[in-house]
Amino acid sequence: MEVLVPLGGKTYKLPVGYLFDPTDEILAGYYLRKRIMAQTLPNDLIQDYHVFQTQPWDLPGGGKYMNWQKFFFYDVRSRVSGNPDKSDAGKGQWEMVEKDEEVELSDEKVIGKKSVLVFWKAKGSSLAKTKWVMHEFRLALKSNPSKMSALAVCRIFERKTSKRATKKARVSNRSNIEEAMDVIDFTVECGGTETGPPSPGTP
């Protein structure tokens, strides 16, 4: 399977059915660590990109081109002046909801730090919360955990409605239909003639 990544115009040959979905530990402890140390990575599947300059649904690559539903990028995060927990992106804003949660890594010298952000899009003069989520990973030395890497690796995806919620909505819709059906009289008289509304000329 050949896949074109528009960012850089590269074409990759990947196995049929290939799915790129690294765990937190692999994303931070392998991909980010190797990228910081300028070591060779397979296929350059994660590209450098300024994610805070683009609305998440306009990001290049990812699910649209590579047959998965998540986007992965390396990014040097730019922060909004005066508020380190919010960052402008396109016509919206990423807002941090969880900050610097530790990710257990097999590397004895490095700590993974994970922050979770949610995207708010511009709606008139205010902002509306979306289902877009970013997991941002950075590395820090165990000897100095407060000093984190400038480079981050990001996993960006749109949260979907759960199957349970979808099933519940379908059951609810079916109940509404059944209730509406109860209001309509579809009874049949003993003689076999269907009862129904009077004809237009009937007094």
N, C-alpha and C positions, 0 to 999 in steps of 0.2 A: 504494500500500500504506500503510494507516494503522497506526501502532504506538503502543500505550499504554505509557508509562513510568510505573510506579507511584510513583517518587520525584518527588513534586510533581504527579502526576496529569496530565502533559502528553501530548498526542497529536501525533505527527509524521506528515507525509506524505512517504514515501520512495519512490524508484523501485523497481519490481519487480526482485527479485534483488539489491538493495542490500546491500553488505557493508562494514562499517566495520572496517578492519584497518590502522590507520596504522603506518608504520615508526617506528623509534626516533627518527630525526631529525625527522619530522613531529610526533610526539607531544610531544617536548621542545621543539623549536625553533619550532613553530607554535602548538600548543594550549596548552602550559604558558606559553610566553612571552606570548601574547595574554591569557591568564587573569591572569597576574601584573600586566600592564599595563592590566587592566580594559578591554580592547578587545573589540569585538563578535565573537562566535563563531557559526558556523552551527548553528542548531537546539538549542544547549545539549546536544549529545549526550553530553558528559562532565559528570556532576553532582558537586557537593560531597558527600562522605560520609566518615564516620569508619570507615574500613575495619578499623582495629585494635580495634573494638568488636564485630565480627561475624565469625563463622566464614565462610570463603569460600563454602561451599555455601549459605549463607543470605543472600548479598548480593542486593540488589534490582536489577532491570533486567538488563542484559547479555544473555547467551545465551538465557536463559529467555524474555525478552520481545521482544528486538530481532533475533532470528534470526541471532545469531553466537555463537561459543563462547568469547568473551573478555569480561571486565568491565573498564570503564575508569572511574576516579574521580579527582577531585582530593582530596588529603588533607593535613592538617597532622599529621605523624606524632608520636605520643606514644611515648616510649621507656620501657622498664623501668628502674626506678631501679637504678643500679649496673652495668648492662650495656647499652650503647647498641646492641648488635647483636641484641638480642632484644626483641620486643614482644608483649604479651598481646593476644589477640583471642578473645572468647567464652570457650570452654572449652579453648582451645589457645594456640599461640604461633607467631609468625613468627620465624624465625631466619635471619640474613643469611649467605649463602654466598659472595657476591661483593660487593665494596664499591667504590663510586665509580669505576667504569670510565668512561673518557671516551667520549662520543658526539660524533662529528664533526658540527658544525652549520655551516650556510652563514653564520650571523650572525658577523661579525668580532669582536664585543665579548663574546660569551657562550660559555661551555662547558657542554655537557650532561654530567651525571653520572648513571650508571646503577648501581643496586644490585640484586642478585638475592636474594630471600628464599624460603624453603620453609616451608610450614605443618606444624606438629606438633600433632596432636590429643591430648586427654587420654584415656588408657587406663588406668583404675584409678588407681594412685598414680604412674604414669609417663606419658611422652609417646611417641606412635607417629608416625613420619614418614608424610606423605601425598604425593600426587602434585600437590598444589596449589602453584603458583609465583606469585610476584609480581615484576614488574619495576617498580622505583620510580625515577622520574626527577626530578632537581632541576637547577636552573640556578645557575651561578656566573659572576662576572665574570672575564674573562681577567686583569685587573689584580690580582685577589685571589681565586684559585681555591679557597682553603680556606674561604671564607665562602659558604655555599650558601643558596638560597632556602628559607624556611620551608615554603612551599607545594610540594607534590609532585604529580605525576600518576602514577597507577598502572595497570598492565596486569596483570590477574589471570586465571589460567586453570588448568585441570586438565590435566596432561600425560597424553597418551594412549599406550597401548601401540603401538609402531611396527608398520607393516604387515609388516615382515620378521619381527618376533618372533611376530606372529599367524600368519603363514604357517608359520613353523617349528613352532609349537605344533600347527597343524593336521596337518602332516606327521608329527609325533611321535605324535599321536593315531591317525592312520591306520595307522602302523607298529604301534602297540599292538594295534589291532583285527586287523591281518593276522596278528600273532603269535598272538593268541588263536584266530583261525580255524584256524591250523596245528595247534593242539592238538586240535581237534574233527575226528573222522573222518567225512568226508562221501563216502567212496568208494562206488562202485556195483559190485556183483558182475556177472560176465559175463551172468548170466541176467536181469539187469535189476532184481533185488531190492536195495533199499537195505539196507545193514548198519546196525545201530544198537544201542542198549542192549537187553539182554534184557528181556522183559516182566516185570511185577511177580511173577508166580508161578514163574518159571523158576529152578531150583536153580543 
